[in-house]
Amino acid sequence: MLPTDTPATRLAAVREKLARAAALAGRGSGAIELIAISKTHGVEEITPLIEAGQRSFGENRVQEAQGKWPALKAAHPDVRLHLVGQLQSNKADDAVALFDAIHALDRPSLANALARAMEKANRTPTLFVQVNIGGEEQKGGCAIGDLPALLAHCRALGLNIAGLMCVPPAGTEAAPYFALLAKLARDHGLSQLSMGMSGDYETAAMLGATCVRVGTALFGART
Ligand SMILES: *Cc1c(COP(=O)(O)O)cnc(C)c1O
């Protein structure tokens, strides 16, 4: 690895681009949480980023996260861990025990399971409702038309929903989808927006993201 391409220099570059995009939109960069998506990457790749000051990380599989994060969190108690992948209801207990934020609440049955798990564990991870913003058949996320009912269901359960999350269709211009997610959040009085990945986090930052989820630009390509 060249000294010019280290986890620390990649982190600095992403932070700088994020700050510039936020400033262009008249926002402070402190308003945007950079989540380093460490799926498929090992402890030896994650540790240098923690040492460079990164504190928010994300994983997309509960089981994979259980293999690497309990020890890392014990060593670095101020790390915040986000679940950004689809969650099966039978993994709700495990997810609530390990994660500080869950970005994939997308159906009433999962809301029920999370409410039960949170009460049992007496933990309240930050919750995002994932919206299937492009109306894609294969993708997780609540249909736009089902969003009001899902939010009402969560409210009735006493679940506090912080905001909305989306993954726009691959290979398309993301900006219209980000703008739509921002509008949906505004319409429902939700303040947080989890949107933007390596290819489009600057766009997301300009359109109101409060957290961006960046993997490849920090860790390099996944194999
Ligand atoms: C993998 C993943 C990311 C990060 O993607 P990159 O393109 O590597 O930055 C962001 N969000 C979700 C939901 C992911 O699964």
The ligand as a Gaussian input file, in Angstrom:
#p B3LYP/6-31G(d) Opt

LIG

0 1
 C      -22.785000      -1.783000       1.047000
 C      -23.743000      -0.706000       1.386000
 C      -23.346000       0.641000       1.378000
 C      -21.964000       1.106000       0.983000
 O      -21.785000       0.980000      -0.394000
 P      -20.474000       1.566000      -1.130000
 O      -20.916000       1.752000      -2.519000
 O      -19.404000       0.534000      -0.975000
 O      -20.121000       2.839000      -0.471000
 C      -24.302000       1.585000       1.739000
 N      -25.549000       1.234000       2.077000
 C      -25.957000      -0.045000       2.104000
 C      -27.361000      -0.358000       2.486000
 C      -25.074000      -1.054000       1.745000
 O      -25.493000      -2.330000       1.744000

